[in-house]
């Protein structure tokens, strides 16, 4: 009996072509959506609050720094909860303040476009001019500034 | 021979192919999804990078524009470029005096591209220091402007000797120069005869101003007037003003021949008025030099009702300054041939040796200028330096539009402090033709300070300036 259908090779090739075409069609249709999904995913993964130190003032005697004022500014789009503040030089770190529970009791919650001055007294830190001040948020964002900037 | 039943290879083979096709679709779709997601990531990273590059290339600048007081606070206007400040945030103001620093919130408003920051009075009431204003901007940058509030340079000018009865009120000029990079509000407080006089003035950076204080002369003796200058409410130490009020000397100044009524065509002969007296300064329009003029109601060392003039300059940008006090006599059409003499009496009271030059001058309608100058009574007479008379000639040339080649300089003699000195100029000896007089007057030349706080000044009385025969 003489076969009247298409050959196996031709059939397989047609199926492969259909498969690739179908895949490309699906890819083309959902490309934009999936790409924006990737963009949003990247945004979510790298997201943190953003703030900067605007100015730092201090009062010092001959031997020690007694008080410090730090002005910070939230320039991001989400609130910043501040967890801790340090003053440090190459060899020593002094903790100005920190919070035990960052979620319920941050040092300050800084809303977007908000400026806040944080004042700390009775510090008694040995007087030097090469200190750096670090302010850390609950999500790990850090802003730095030089003492007296 | 039995033939074997034919097995359909096609049905089994195509079924495997279907599975393979599905697998291929899944693989391609999965790869496409991964590609899309990675593309999204890359787009995000690209945007962040562009945003960072844009931020790094931002050139923001702030410059001081104005300063004003509003109530007890100070409003500082700042011009900015390159960034947009937030419209509803607070600025931070820090006053830095070294190891003591103060920080406060400062409110601000934005109007017509300028930011008006209100700085609390208490913050800059702390003496010499730096005021740093930090303004938040929309792209996360902080705009800072640093205004140094340095000391105010203050000096007082008064005649050291005043004769009782010669003048009822002496104007003490208190000169204030702002050495800061920021505007300051300077308040001069004086206590005269139990009355407190308060004058406030705003001085721009590197600017100067003069505050005049009237002091009543009532009796002989030494007068000491305390002067307090508050700069942004911080007290500066100023030396007190001291004036010696004395009985007038009995000697009298004789009326020079050209001023005698039968000889005089024009003259100021002690008539205690400033009518028609004109004043010009060179360079014109400059804040330097400061000058003043008063018609004295009384007697100065035998000359009645002279005119009191002063000129002082400090920290000017020009190499010299000239003040002229003169009369325009052109309408009188006084011919030189008919009235060939011009006389002047000068009574210098304060001047800098080898610096200040007093002179009187005559200008005719033919464009001829004659300058008679007095030099200091020292071993090295004033004016020192070869360029002084050249400078003075240039000033006269520019002020009165005369040709430089038509300016004649004549040395009138040596200068004497607190003594009347006289010069009678025979104009006809220097003038050809028969022109008429156009201007006649007195002038003060001041070179620019050449060191630190060295100031040049010229204070003098003058009288009996006449054209006659």
Interface residues (C-beta under 8 A of the other chain):
Chain A: X1 X5 X8 X11 X12 X15 X16 X18 X19 X20 X22 X23 X24 X26 X27 X30 X31 X34 X35 X36 X37 X38 X39 X40 X41 X42 X43 X46 X50 X52 X54 X55 X57 X58 X59 X60 X61 X69 X71 X73 X75 X76 X113 X114 X115 X117 X127 X148
Chain B: X6 X9 X10 X13 X14 X17 X18 X20 X21 X22 X24 X25 X28 X29 X32 X33 X36 X37 X38 X39 X40 X41 X43 X44 X45 X48 X86 X88 X89 X90 X91 X92 X94 X96 X99 X100 X101 X102 X103 X104 X105 X132 X134 X136 X138 X139 X140 X142 X144
